[in-house]
Amino acid sequence: MRASLLLLSSAFLIAGCATGPVPTLQATDVPTGWEQPIAINAPVWPEQYWWQGFQSSDLNALIAAVEAGNLDLAAAEQRIRQADARVRQAGASLLPNLGVSAGGSRSGNPGDANSFGDSFRAGFSASYEVDFWGANRAGLDAADAGRRGTIADRETVALTAVSGAANTYFQLLSLRERLAIARLNLDIARSVLDVTESRVRNGIATPLELSQQLGTIAGQEAIIPDLEQQLLETRAALALLTGRPPEGFDIAGDNLDGIATPNVAPGLPSELLSRRPDIFAAEANLVAAHADLVATRAALFPSISLSAGGGTSSDLLLELLNGPAATLSIGIALSQTIFDAGGRAAGNDAAEASQLEVLANYRSTVISAFADVEIALGAITHLAEQERYEMVQAAKAERSFDIIQSRYREGVADYLALLDAQRTLYESRDSLGQLKLARLQAVVALFQALGGGWQDETALAAN
């Protein structure tokens, strides 16, 4: 007996040492600082309701509708309920199983009615698997880590839905603004057509100039249906984000002029690990994979179970509980597979490889998060600079067009110069509108890259 206990204790120590701690990041995975410029005097890390910084009541109402009706969020909520149930299910393995049974029978010789008799029996049973190697506890740890990962996944879905709603809303306003610009340029082209027709009638301009202007108008008209289709698709995408069909769904707003540009600054790169729910979920998956490995390795060692049972039987139902035929049994069992053709060893190898796979995914998620922040910071800086130049170009293009159009009416300017001024004016206005959209979406991308307003509560508690 003493030798057996020493053997079991040694095996337990070997099993514990074999698994080791949960693997983590490498030192080179986390940079010491950011390379791109950061806004000065900006709030560090997003607030919980970060979208309110754009100062749009329509956007706030839209995101409230997304949070209430988004179907991806509803599905994520149900996945959390499933994860909670799996935790309770795994925790049940740490407690004894209890059971009761009862029954009765009537037997005798069919040819002799007096030979029939009744018998009744009742019993109970209890069993408990001693979690000597921590397999059941590891199963509970894996389920709990999976639950925490599922909760973080829900936050990732929420952040994706809210960011998508903000981006799509800005895109909708931008398309309406571009559509208005296209119609304005069409009106300008038609006014130039009136001048050209008058010049042709007076013999000042040639029919070629008239034909060219008619072609320009047709090109401007062709732009409008394409923008209208994009507007339809964008509105439908917004409706889908709120969990509604597109019929009857609409959002107010005509352009991006009333949208403010909030500032936000990231803290230290290491702090990002507790700010992004996808990183938290990846880490939880790593913990779950490690717990699965512990459970798999525990299966290599003997299992110990305790059992107890008892019962009573009687010919009379009323005397069942105090009949003479009472039984009681208590037992202990130890089992160990001697040969399984390497099945359990293969399962252990698979669990090890799975843990390394999850570790690689975790590191990839972390490194991608740092890249997301760097790209968003760079985009905000570069797009703001590009927008400043484009605003100057648009103002100069409008001024040039007014001058050339006036000179064309007077017969001084060449028609080709007028066409070029028209094209430059439209392109600069349209580009400026798209740059406004890109800059706002870059701000949204930064908020999303920083994890929105979410933060790992366990990290907060540790601080």
C-alpha positions as CSV (number, residue, x, y, z in Angstrom):
1,M,0.0,0.0,0.0
2,R,2.8,2.4,0.9
3,A,4.6,1.7,-2.4
4,S,1.3,2.2,-4.3
5,L,0.8,5.6,-2.6
6,L,4.4,6.6,-3.4
7,L,3.9,5.6,-7.0
8,L,0.6,7.6,-7.3
9,S,2.2,10.6,-5.6
10,S,5.2,10.5,-8.0
11,A,2.9,10.2,-11.0
12,F,0.9,13.2,-9.7
13,L,4.0,15.3,-9.5
14,I,5.1,14.3,-12.9
15,A,1.7,15.1,-14.4
16,G,1.8,18.6,-12.8
17,C,5.3,19.4,-13.9
18,A,4.6,18.1,-17.5
19,T,1.9,20.7,-18.2
20,G,3.7,23.7,-16.8
21,P,2.3,27.3,-16.9
22,V,0.2,28.7,-19.7
23,P,2.5,29.9,-22.5
24,T,2.5,33.6,-23.2
25,L,3.8,36.3,-25.6
26,Q,7.4,36.8,-26.6
27,A,9.2,40.0,-25.6
28,T,9.4,41.1,-29.2
29,D,5.7,40.8,-29.7
30,V,4.9,44.0,-27.7
31,P,6.6,47.3,-28.9
32,T,7.7,49.9,-26.4
33,G,6.0,52.8,-28.2
34,W,4.1,54.0,-31.2
35,E,5.8,55.3,-34.4
36,Q,3.0,57.4,-35.9
37,P,2.2,60.9,-34.6
38,I,-0.4,61.1,-31.8
39,A,-2.9,63.9,-31.2
40,I,-1.7,66.4,-28.6
41,N,-3.9,66.9,-25.5
42,A,-6.3,64.2,-26.7
43,P,-8.1,61.9,-24.3
44,V,-6.2,58.7,-23.7
45,W,-8.2,55.6,-24.7
46,P,-11.9,55.8,-26.0
47,E,-14.8,56.5,-23.7
48,Q,-17.5,53.9,-23.4
49,Y,-19.8,55.8,-25.7
50,W,-17.1,57.0,-28.0
51,W,-19.4,57.6,-31.0
52,Q,-21.0,60.5,-29.2
53,G,-17.8,62.5,-29.9
54,F,-18.9,62.9,-33.5
55,Q,-21.7,65.1,-32.1
56,S,-24.5,63.7,-34.3
57,S,-27.9,62.9,-32.7
58,D,-28.8,60.9,-35.8
59,L,-25.7,58.7,-35.3
60,N,-26.5,58.3,-31.6
61,A,-30.0,57.2,-32.4
62,L,-28.8,54.8,-35.1
63,I,-26.3,53.1,-32.8
64,A,-28.9,52.7,-30.1
65,A,-31.1,50.9,-32.7
66,V,-28.1,48.7,-33.6
67,E,-27.5,47.8,-30.0
68,A,-31.1,46.9,-29.5
69,G,-31.9,45.1,-32.8
70,N,-28.7,43.7,-34.3
71,L,-29.1,40.0,-35.0
72,D,-25.4,39.2,-34.8
73,L,-25.5,40.6,-31.3
74,A,-28.6,38.6,-30.4
75,A,-26.8,35.4,-31.6
76,A,-23.7,36.3,-29.5
77,E,-25.9,36.7,-26.4
78,Q,-27.2,33.2,-26.9
79,R,-23.7,31.9,-27.3
80,I,-22.9,33.3,-23.9
81,R,-25.9,31.4,-22.4
82,Q,-24.6,28.2,-24.0
83,A,-21.1,28.9,-22.5
84,D,-22.7,29.4,-19.1
85,A,-24.5,26.1,-19.4
86,R,-21.2,24.4,-20.3
87,V,-19.5,25.8,-17.2
88,R,-22.3,24.4,-15.0
89,Q,-22.1,21.1,-16.8
90,A,-18.3,20.9,-16.3
91,G,-18.6,21.9,-12.6
92,A,-21.0,19.0,-12.0
93,S,-18.2,16.5,-12.6
94,L,-16.5,17.8,-9.3
95,L,-19.5,16.7,-7.2
96,P,-20.9,13.2,-6.4
97,N,-23.7,11.6,-8.4
98,L,-26.7,10.5,-6.4
99,G,-29.4,8.2,-7.5
100,V,-32.5,6.4,-6.2
101,S,-34.4,3.5,-7.6
102,A,-37.7,1.8,-6.8
103,G,-39.7,-1.0,-8.3
104,G,-42.1,-3.8,-7.8
105,S,-43.0,-7.0,-9.4
106,R,-45.7,-9.8,-9.3
107,S,-44.7,-13.4,-10.0
108,G,-46.2,-16.8,-9.8
109,N,-47.4,-19.9,-11.6
110,P,-50.1,-19.1,-14.2
111,G,-51.8,-22.4,-13.5
112,D,-52.1,-21.7,-9.7
113,A,-53.7,-18.4,-8.8
114,N,-52.6,-18.8,-5.1
115,S,-48.9,-19.0,-6.1
116,F,-48.7,-15.3,-7.1
117,G,-46.9,-12.9,-4.8
118,D,-45.8,-9.3,-4.8
119,S,-42.3,-8.0,-4.1
120,F,-41.1,-4.4,-3.7
121,R,-37.6,-3.0,-3.7
122,A,-36.0,0.5,-3.2
123,G,-32.4,1.6,-3.2
124,F,-30.0,4.4,-3.5
125,S,-26.6,4.8,-5.0
126,A,-23.8,7.4,-4.9
127,S,-20.6,7.6,-6.9
128,Y,-17.7,10.1,-6.9
129,E,-14.7,10.2,-9.1
130,V,-11.7,11.4,-7.1
131,D,-10.1,14.2,-9.2
132,F,-6.6,13.1,-8.2
133,W,-4.9,14.3,-11.4
134,G,-7.1,17.5,-11.8
135,A,-8.8,16.3,-15.0
136,N,-12.2,17.4,-14.0
137,R,-10.9,20.7,-12.6
138,A,-9.1,21.3,-15.8
139,G,-12.4,20.6,-17.7
140,L,-14.1,23.2,-15.5
141,D,-11.2,25.7,-16.1
142,A,-11.4,25.1,-19.9
143,A,-15.2,25.7,-19.8
144,D,-14.8,28.9,-17.7
145,A,-12.1,30.2,-20.0
146,G,-14.3,29.4,-23.0
147,R,-17.1,31.4,-21.3
148,R,-14.9,34.4,-20.7
149,G,-13.7,34.2,-24.3
150,T,-17.3,34.0,-25.5
151,I,-18.2,37.1,-23.5
152,A,-15.2,38.9,-25.1
153,D,-16.4,37.7,-28.5
154,R,-19.7,39.3,-27.9
155,E,-17.9,42.6,-27.2
156,T,-16.0,42.2,-30.4
157,V,-19.3,41.6,-32.3
158,A,-20.7,44.7,-30.6
159,L,-17.6,46.8,-31.5
160,T,-17.8,45.6,-35.1
161,A,-21.5,46.4,-35.4
162,V,-21.2,49.9,-33.9
163,S,-18.1,50.7,-35.9
164,G,-19.8,49.4,-39.0
165,A,-22.9,51.5,-38.3
166,A,-20.8,54.6,-37.9
167,N,-18.8,54.0,-41.1
168,T,-21.9,53.1,-43.1
169,Y,-23.7,56.2,-41.8
170,F,-20.8,58.4,-42.8
171,Q,-20.8,56.7,-46.2
172,L,-24.5,57.4,-46.6
173,L,-24.0,61.1,-45.9
174,S,-21.0,61.2,-48.2
175,L,-23.0,59.6,-51.1
176,R,-25.8,62.1,-50.6
177,E,-23.2,64.9,-50.7
178,R,-21.6,63.4,-53.8
179,L,-25.0,63.0,-55.5
180,A,-25.7,66.7,-54.8
181,I,-22.3,67.7,-56.3
182,A,-23.0,65.5,-59.3
183,R,-26.4,67.2,-59.9
184,L,-24.8,70.6,-59.3
185,N,-22.1,69.9,-61.9
186,L,-24.8,68.6,-64.3
187,D,-26.6,71.9,-63.9
188,I,-23.4,73.7,-64.6
189,A,-22.8,71.6,-67.7
190,R,-26.3,72.4,-68.9
191,S,-25.7,76.1,-68.4
192,V,-22.6,75.8,-70.5
193,L,-24.6,74.0,-73.1
194,D,-27.0,77.0,-73.3
195,V,-24.0,79.3,-74.0
196,T,-22.6,76.9,-76.5
197,E,-25.8,76.6,-78.4
198,S,-26.1,80.4,-78.5
199,R,-22.5,80.7,-79.8
200,V,-23.2,78.0,-82.5
201,R,-26.3,79.9,-83.6
202,N,-24.3,83.1,-83.9
203,G,-21.5,81.3,-85.8
204,I,-19.0,81.9,-83.0
205,A,-18.7,78.2,-81.9
206,T,-18.5,75.1,-84.0
207,P,-20.9,72.1,-84.0
208,L,-18.0,70.1,-82.6
209,E,-18.0,72.1,-79.4
210,L,-21.8,71.5,-79.1
211,S,-21.3,67.8,-79.6
212,Q,-18.5,67.7,-77.0
213,Q,-20.7,69.5,-74.5
214,L,-23.6,67.1,-75.1
215,G,-21.2,64.3,-74.5
216,T,-20.1,65.9,-71.3
217,I,-23.7,66.2,-70.1
218,A,-24.3,62.5,-70.9
219,G,-21.3,61.5,-68.9
220,Q,-22.5,63.6,-65.9
221,E,-26.0,62.1,-66.2
222,A,-24.5,58.6,-66.2
223,I,-22.8,59.2,-62.8
224,I,-26.1,59.9,-61.0
225,P,-27.7,56.5,-61.3
226,D,-24.6,54.8,-60.1
227,L,-24.5,57.0,-57.0
228,E,-28.2,56.4,-56.4
229,Q,-27.6,52.6,-56.5
230,Q,-24.7,53.0,-54.1
231,L,-27.0,55.0,-51.8
232,L,-29.7,52.3,-52.0
233,E,-27.2,49.6,-51.1
234,T,-25.8,51.7,-48.2
235,R,-29.2,52.4,-46.8
236,A,-30.0,48.7,-47.0
237,A,-26.8,47.9,-45.1
238,L,-27.7,50.3,-42.3
239,A,-31.2,48.7,-42.0
240,L,-29.6,45.2,-41.8
241,L,-27.3,46.4,-39.0
242,T,-30.4,47.4,-37.0
243,G,-32.1,44.1,-37.7
244,R,-34.7,45.6,-40.0
245,P,-35.6,45.2,-43.7
246,P,-34.7,48.2,-45.8
247,E,-38.3,48.9,-46.8
248,G,-39.4,52.1,-45.1
249,F,-36.0,52.6,-43.4
250,D,-34.3,56.0,-43.7
251,I,-31.8,58.2,-42.0
252,A,-31.7,61.9,-41.9
253,G,-28.8,64.1,-43.0
254,D,-27.5,65.4,-46.3
255,N,-23.8,65.8,-45.9
256,L,-20.8,65.5,-43.6
257,D,-20.5,69.2,-42.7
258,G,-22.1,68.9,-39.3
259,I,-20.0,65.9,-38.2
260,A,-17.3,66.7,-35.6
261,T,-14.0,65.0,-35.5
262,P,-13.2,63.6,-32.1
263,N,-9.6,63.1,-31.0
264,V,-8.3,60.1,-29.1
265,A,-4.8,59.0,-28.2
266,P,-3.5,55.5,-27.4
267,G,-1.6,54.8,-24.2
268,L,1.3,52.4,-24.0
269,P,1.2,49.5,-26.4
270,S,1.3,47.0,-23.6
271,E,-2.0,48.5,-22.3
272,L,-3.7,47.6,-25.5
273,L,-3.7,44.0,-24.4
274,S,-6.4,44.8,-21.9
275,R,-8.3,47.2,-24.2
276,R,-9.2,44.9,-27.1
277,P,-11.8,42.2,-26.6
278,D,-10.4,40.1,-29.4
279,I,-7.1,39.9,-27.6
280,F,-8.8,38.9,-24.4
281,A,-10.8,36.2,-26.3
282,A,-7.6,34.9,-27.9
283,E,-5.9,34.8,-24.5
284,A,-8.9,33.0,-23.0
285,N,-8.8,30.4,-25.8
286,L,-5.1,29.8,-24.9
287,V,-6.0,29.2,-21.3
288,A,-8.8,26.8,-22.4
289,A,-6.3,25.0,-24.7
290,H,-3.9,24.6,-21.8
291,A,-6.6,23.3,-19.5
292,D,-7.6,20.8,-22.3
293,L,-3.9,19.7,-22.3
294,V,-4.0,19.2,-18.5
295,A,-7.1,17.0,-18.8
296,T,-5.6,15.0,-21.7
297,R,-2.4,14.3,-19.8
298,A,-4.4,13.4,-16.7
299,A,-6.1,10.6,-18.7
300,L,-2.7,8.9,-18.9
301,F,-2.9,8.1,-15.2
302,P,-5.2,5.8,-13.2
303,S,-8.7,6.9,-12.3
304,I,-10.0,6.5,-8.8
305,S,-13.7,6.3,-8.0
306,L,-15.7,5.8,-4.8
307,S,-19.2,4.3,-4.8
308,A,-21.8,3.5,-2.2
309,G,-25.2,1.9,-2.5
310,G,-28.0,0.5,-0.4
311,G,-31.4,-0.8,-0.6
312,T,-34.2,-2.8,0.9
313,S,-36.8,-5.3,-0.3
314,S,-40.1,-6.5,1.0
315,D,-43.1,-8.5,0.1
316,L,-45.3,-5.7,1.5
317,L,-45.1,-2.1,0.3
318,L,-45.8,-0.7,3.7
319,E,-42.9,-2.6,5.2
320,L,-40.5,-1.7,2.5
321,L,-38.5,0.8,4.5
322,N,-38.0,-1.5,7.5
323,G,-37.9,-4.9,5.9
324,P,-35.4,-7.4,6.9
325,A,-33.7,-7.6,3.5
326,A,-31.7,-4.4,3.7
327,T,-28.3,-4.1,1.9
328,L,-25.4,-1.7,2.0
329,S,-22.3,-1.6,-0.1
330,I,-19.3,0.7,-0.2
331,G,-16.5,0.4,-2.7
332,I,-13.4,2.0,-4.1
333,A,-12.1,1.3,-7.6
334,L,-8.8,2.2,-9.4
335,S,-8.5,1.6,-13.1
336,Q,-5.7,2.1,-15.5
337,T,-5.5,1.3,-19.2
338,I,-2.5,-0.9,-19.9
339,F,-2.6,-0.9,-23.7
340,D,-4.7,1.2,-26.1
341,A,-2.4,1.1,-29.2
342,G,-1.1,4.7,-28.5
343,G,-4.6,6.3,-28.5
344,R,-4.2,8.3,-25.4
345,A,-0.6,9.3,-26.2
346,A,-1.9,10.5,-29.6
347,G,-4.6,12.5,-28.0
348,N,-1.9,14.1,-25.8
349,D,0.2,15.0,-28.8
350,A,-2.9,16.5,-30.5
351,A,-3.6,18.6,-27.4
352,E,0.0,19.9,-27.3
353,A,-0.2,20.8,-31.0
354,S,-3.6,22.5,-30.4
355,Q,-2.1,24.6,-27.6
356,L,0.8,25.7,-29.8
357,E,-1.7,26.6,-32.6
358,V,-3.8,28.7,-30.3
359,L,-0.6,30.4,-29.0
360,A,0.3,31.3,-32.6
361,N,-3.2,32.7,-33.1
362,Y,-2.9,34.7,-29.9
363,R,0.4,36.2,-30.9
364,S,-1.0,37.0,-34.4
365,T,-4.0,38.7,-32.9
366,V,-1.8,40.8,-30.6
367,I,0.6,41.8,-33.4
368,S,-2.3,42.6,-35.8
369,A,-3.8,44.8,-33.1
370,F,-0.6,46.9,-32.9
371,A,-0.6,47.2,-36.7
372,D,-4.2,48.3,-36.7
373,V,-3.4,51.2,-34.3
374,E,-0.3,52.3,-36.3
375,I,-2.2,52.2,-39.6
376,A,-5.2,54.2,-38.2
377,L,-2.9,56.8,-36.6
378,G,-1.0,57.2,-39.9
379,A,-4.3,57.4,-41.9
380,I,-5.7,60.2,-39.7
381,T,-2.5,62.2,-40.0
382,H,-2.0,61.7,-43.8
383,L,-5.7,62.1,-44.7
384,A,-6.0,65.4,-42.7
385,E,-2.9,66.7,-44.6
386,Q,-4.3,65.5,-47.9
387,E,-7.7,67.1,-47.2
388,R,-6.1,70.5,-46.5
389,Y,-4.4,70.4,-49.9
390,E,-7.6,69.2,-51.6
391,M,-9.6,72.1,-50.1
392,V,-7.1,74.5,-51.6
393,Q,-7.4,72.7,-55.0
394,A,-11.2,72.7,-54.9
395,A,-11.3,76.5,-54.1
396,K,-8.8,77.2,-56.9
397,A,-10.7,75.0,-59.4
398,E,-14.0,76.8,-58.6
399,R,-12.3,80.1,-59.1
400,S,-10.7,79.0,-62.3
401,F,-14.0,77.7,-63.7
402,D,-15.8,80.9,-62.9
403,I,-13.1,83.0,-64.7
404,I,-12.9,80.7,-67.8
405,Q,-16.7,80.4,-68.1
406,S,-17.0,84.2,-68.0
407,R,-14.3,84.5,-70.6
408,Y,-15.9,81.8,-72.8
409,R,-19.2,83.8,-72.8
410,E,-17.2,86.8,-74.0
411,G,-15.6,84.7,-76.7
412,V,-12.1,85.1,-75.3
413,A,-11.5,81.6,-73.7
414,D,-11.1,78.4,-75.7
415,Y,-13.7,75.7,-75.4
416,L,-11.2,73.1,-74.5
417,A,-10.0,75.2,-71.6
418,L,-13.6,75.4,-70.4
419,L,-14.0,71.6,-70.7
420,D,-10.8,71.1,-68.7
421,A,-12.0,73.5,-66.0
422,Q,-15.3,71.7,-65.8
423,R,-13.7,68.3,-65.3
424,T,-11.2,69.7,-62.8
425,L,-14.0,71.4,-60.8
426,Y,-16.1,68.2,-60.6
427,E,-13.1,65.9,-59.7
428,S,-11.8,68.2,-57.0
429,R,-15.3,68.6,-55.4
430,D,-15.9,64.8,-55.5
431,S,-12.4,64.0,-54.2
432,L,-12.8,66.5,-51.3
433,G,-16.0,64.8,-50.3
434,Q,-14.4,61.3,-50.4
435,L,-11.5,62.6,-48.4
436,K,-13.9,63.8,-45.7
437,L,-15.4,60.4,-45.6
438,A,-12.0,58.6,-45.5
439,R,-10.8,60.8,-42.6
440,L,-13.9,60.2,-40.5
441,Q,-13.7,56.4,-41.2
442,A,-10.0,56.5,-40.2
443,V,-11.1,58.0,-36.8
444,V,-13.6,55.2,-36.4
445,A,-10.9,52.7,-37.3
446,L,-8.7,54.1,-34.6
447,F,-11.5,53.8,-32.0
448,Q,-12.0,50.2,-33.2
449,A,-8.3,49.4,-33.1
450,L,-8.2,50.7,-29.5
451,G,-11.0,48.3,-28.5
452,G,-13.7,51.0,-28.3
453,G,-14.7,51.7,-24.7
454,W,-14.2,48.1,-23.5
455,Q,-11.5,47.1,-21.1
456,D,-10.6,43.8,-19.4
457,E,-12.2,44.0,-16.0
458,T,-9.7,41.5,-14.6
459,A,-6.9,43.8,-15.6
460,L,-8.6,46.7,-13.9
461,A,-9.0,44.7,-10.7
462,A,-5.3,43.8,-10.8
463,N,-4.3,47.4,-11.0
